[in-house]
Amino acid sequence: MSITLRVVLIVFALVFFFEIIKLVSRGKLQLKYSLLWMALSLVLLLCAIFPDLVGFFSGSLGIEAPSNLVFLIAIVALVGICLSLTAIVSWQSRDIRLLIRHVALLEKRLDDSGASSEEDETSR
């Protein structure tokens, strides 16, 4: 890996990492969702600093080209992120349905209490 590519990757990983921290500090991204992205940027940083590490792991896993290992890691990371986001959406969907039920019950109680107070006023 050329020194220029390594420097570009290091700069990209650092900018990405600090951008995530900035989003968290501004309240635009929750910390629990940002940890996966921070870990991904740290892995990219380690691969850029120690390119022989990728070659070592690809050789020990029986993968011929280190670039194939990088693609494998990227695919696994993206699948993990998709799974995480799917779980979050599922929980939020459940919570939204629960909130809708609570609001509907509260509106029904308000309507019932409003109707009973109107009946009391008309019977006077």
N, C-alpha and C positions, 0 to 999 in steps of 0.2 A: 504494500500500500504506500503510495507516494506521500511525502510529507505535506504537500499542499492539501490533499484529500483528508489527511488526518487533522490538520488545522481547521479545515472547513467543518468537519464533523464535530470537533470539540467545540467550536464556536456555536454551531447549531444546537448542540445538546445543552450548552450553558444558557443560551438565549431562551430555548424552549423551557428549561427548568425554571428560570427566573420569571418567565411569562406566566407559568402556572402559579408560582408563588404570588405574583401580582394579582392574578385573578382571584385567588383565595383571599388575599388581604382586602380586596375591594368588595368582597361578598358576592361576586359573580359566579363562583364555583365553590362548592362545599369541599371541605378538607377530605372527607371520606371518599369522594369521587376523584379527587386529584391525586391520591396516593399511587394509583395504578399508572397514571401518566408520569409522575415523578420517577417511579421505578423504571419505566421505559426509557426515560431520558438518561438516567444513571447507567443503565445497561449500554446505551449507545455511547455514552462518554467512556465507559470502561473498554468497549470494543475499539474506540478510536485511539485511546491511550496505549492499550496493549493489543495490537493487531495479531501478535503471535498467539495470543490466548484463543482467538477464534480458530486459528489453524490447528492448535493443539486439540481443542474440543472436537473439531470436525474430524480429525484423524482418529481420535479415540472412539468416536461414535461410528466410524466406518463410512463417513460421508466424504466423497472424493474431493469436492471443491469447497473451500471455506465460504464462498458466496452462497452455496446451497444451504449451508447451516444458517447464514444470516436470513435468507428467505424463509426457512423453516421457523426460526425464532419469531420473525415478523408475523407470519401467518398464525402461529400459536398465540402471540400477543393480541392480535386483532380478534381472533375467535374468543379469547378470554374477555376482552373489552366488550364485545357484542353480547356475550353471556351475562356479564355484569349489568350492562344496560337493560337487557331483557328482564332480568330479575327486578331491577329498579322500577321499570315500567309496570310490571305485574303488581308489585306492591302498591304503587301509586294508583293503579286502576282499582284495586280492591279498596283502598282508602277513599277514593272518590265515590265509589258506589255506597260505601258506608256513610259518608257525609251527606250524600243525596237523600238517603233514607232518614237520617236525623233531621235534615232541613224539612223534608216533607211532613214528618211527624210534628215538628214545631209549628209549621204553617197550619196544619190541621187543628192543633190545639188552639192556636190564635183565632182561627175561623170559628171554632166551636165556642170559645169564650166570648167572642164578639157577637155571635148569633144569640147566645143565651142572655147577654146583657141587653141586646135589642128587644128580646121578648119581655124582659123584665120592665123595660121602659114603656112598651106598648100596653102592657097589662095594667099599668097604673092609671 
